[in-house]
Amino acid sequence: MHPLRLYLLISIVFFFGVHQLARSINLHTGPHHNLTPEEKAKLQERLSKLPPEVRDEVQKEVSESTKPKSETAGEETNKSFLEVGTNPNNPNASAFEKWLNERVKAKIGENGVNAKVFFLALIGNLPAMMLCCIPLFAFVLKILYLFRRVFYIDHFIYALHIHAFAYLAILLIGFIFAELRRVAPILSGWVMAALILTALTQLLFSIRRVYRQNWFMTVFKFLFGGVIYLVVLLTGLAATFFVTLWWPD
């Protein structure tokens, strides 16, 4: 099978599983019975853009959170769901801090009423982010093996295989861990650690077999390249968060 086709097939399965997991997470952070009419209208508008099954789940969470709470809980709702940096009304706040606070309130809401809608939108943007990171990973490989006379396209093809393997490993480890937590919670942590170590060892052997260097250089480049790519992934996640935050409704 063509490497790109294989990657796309596995990534569809992987991100579908991630999206299903994200849908099952409860993100409402407090009672929402004190929403203003404008906030309710914005919420309904955003819900209308979701698929029916997702919209029903989010609406159920919101309905449960609209039940009246005690006065103490009601007072807590006066606090912003997410306080970023300084108070936006502070004259010393930077333009970025003011913009960030405004976008957080617009996207997530004062009480986190739109948190799940925003979270699902963020998850939906991850496939595009990862697809952009693969060429960067291939570039990291090109730098690490600059004198190996390997074309960039070869690094790119190998990067597709590595990411496809990583997706499958994460799915299998996740399902095994979830099942073990249900039937044998004591063993779940140890088994998960062993599976992660096995997957990393497989990647290490794969890199040594493809690039045919000695063990010292293979381990060094594996660790050094892993740190660099971790920085790339974190940067990509941050960029995806801000793009999702900035993107108009």
SVG drawing of the C-alpha trace seen along z (x, -y; Angstrom):
<svg xmlns="http://www.w3.org/2000/svg" viewBox="-33 -52 62 60">
<polyline fill="none" stroke="black" stroke-width="0.4" points="0.0,0.0 1.2,-3.5 2.7,-5.1 0.5,-8.2 -2.6,-6.1 -1.6,-3.9 -1.1,-7.0 -4.4,-8.6 -6.3,-5.3 -4.7,-4.8 -5.0,-8.5 -8.7,-8.4 -9.2,-5.5 -7.0,-7.2 -8.6,-10.6 -12.0,-9.1 -11.2,-7.2 -9.8,-10.4 -12.9,-12.3 -15.2,-9.6 -13.2,-9.8 -13.4,-13.6 -17.2,-13.4 -17.4,-11.2 -15.5,-13.8 -17.7,-16.0 -16.3,-19.5 -19.0,-21.6 -17.4,-23.5 -20.3,-24.9 -24.0,-25.8 -25.2,-27.8 -28.6,-28.8 -27.5,-32.5 -26.7,-32.8 -27.8,-36.0 -30.2,-35.8 -27.3,-36.8 -25.1,-33.9 -28.0,-31.4 -28.5,-32.6 -24.8,-32.2 -24.8,-28.7 -27.7,-27.6 -26.1,-29.0 -22.9,-27.0 -24.8,-23.8 -26.7,-24.1 -23.5,-23.7 -22.5,-20.4 -23.5,-16.9 -26.9,-15.8 -25.4,-13.1 -22.7,-15.5 -25.3,-18.3 -27.5,-16.0 -24.7,-15.1 -23.6,-18.7 -27.1,-19.9 -27.6,-17.2 -24.6,-18.4 -25.8,-22.0 -29.3,-21.0 -27.9,-19.1 -25.8,-22.0 -28.7,-24.5 -30.2,-22.9 -30.1,-25.5 -27.3,-25.0 -26.6,-26.5 -25.9,-30.1 -22.2,-29.3 -22.1,-27.6 -23.9,-30.5 -21.3,-32.9 -18.6,-30.8 -20.1,-31.3 -19.3,-35.0 -15.7,-34.0 -14.4,-33.7 -14.1,-30.2 -10.6,-30.8 -8.5,-33.7 -5.6,-34.3 -2.8,-36.6 -4.0,-39.8 -7.4,-41.4 -8.2,-42.7 -9.5,-45.9 -6.0,-46.5 -4.4,-49.4 -1.0,-47.6 -2.3,-44.5 -0.8,-44.0 -2.8,-44.0 -2.2,-40.3 -3.6,-39.6 -6.7,-41.7 -7.3,-39.9 -6.7,-36.5 -9.2,-37.2 -11.8,-38.5 -11.4,-35.4 -11.6,-33.0 -14.8,-34.7 -16.3,-34.7 -15.3,-31.1 -15.6,-29.3 -17.9,-31.6 -17.8,-33.1 -18.9,-29.9 -17.4,-27.4 -20.8,-26.8 -19.1,-26.5 -16.1,-24.5 -17.1,-21.2 -17.9,-22.9 -14.5,-24.6 -12.8,-21.3 -14.4,-19.3 -13.4,-22.0 -9.8,-21.8 -9.8,-18.0 -11.2,-18.4 -8.2,-20.6 -5.6,-18.2 -5.4,-16.0 -4.5,-19.0 -1.9,-20.0 -0.3,-16.6 -0.3,-16.5 1.7,-19.7 4.1,-18.3 5.1,-15.3 7.2,-17.4 8.8,-19.1 9.7,-15.7 11.2,-14.6 13.2,-17.8 14.6,-17.0 15.6,-13.5 17.3,-15.2 19.3,-17.4 20.2,-14.5 21.4,-12.4 22.7,-15.2 25.7,-13.2 23.9,-10.0 23.0,-10.9 19.3,-10.2 16.8,-12.3 14.3,-14.4 11.4,-12.4 12.8,-9.2 12.8,-10.8 9.3,-12.0 8.1,-8.4 9.8,-7.1 8.1,-9.8 4.7,-8.7 5.5,-5.1 6.6,-6.2 3.5,-8.3 1.2,-5.5 2.9,-3.1 2.6,-5.7 -1.1,-6.1 -1.6,-2.3 0.5,-2.0 -1.4,-4.7 -4.7,-3.2 -3.7,0.3 -2.1,-0.9 -5.1,-3.2 -7.6,-0.4 -5.5,2.1 -5.0,-0.4 -8.8,-1.2 -9.7,2.5 -7.1,3.2 -8.2,0.3 -11.6,2.0 -10.6,5.6 -7.1,5.2 -6.4,1.6 -3.3,2.7 -1.6,4.0 -2.7,1.2 0.1,-1.2 2.8,1.4 1.4,2.9 1.0,-0.5 4.6,-1.5 5.9,1.8 3.8,1.3 5.2,-2.2 8.7,-1.0 8.1,1.7 6.8,-0.8 9.8,-3.1 12.2,-0.2 10.6,0.8 11.1,-2.7 14.7,-2.6 15.4,0.6 13.5,-0.7 15.7,-3.8 18.9,-1.8 17.8,0.6 16.8,-2.2 19.8,-4.4 22.4,-1.7 24.5,-3.6 26.2,-2.2 24.2,-2.0 25.8,-5.0 24.9,-7.4 21.5,-5.8 20.5,-6.2 22.0,-9.8 20.0,-10.9 16.9,-9.1 16.9,-11.0 18.1,-14.3 15.6,-14.1 12.9,-13.1 13.4,-16.2 13.4,-18.4 10.2,-16.9 8.6,-17.2 9.2,-20.9 7.7,-20.9 4.6,-19.1 4.1,-21.4 4.5,-24.4 2.0,-22.9 -0.5,-22.2 -0.1,-25.8 -0.6,-27.1 -3.7,-24.9 -5.2,-26.2 -4.7,-29.9 -6.1,-29.3 -9.1,-27.6 -9.5,-30.4 -9.1,-33.0 -11.2,-31.4 -14.6,-33.1 -17.8,-31.1"/>
</svg>
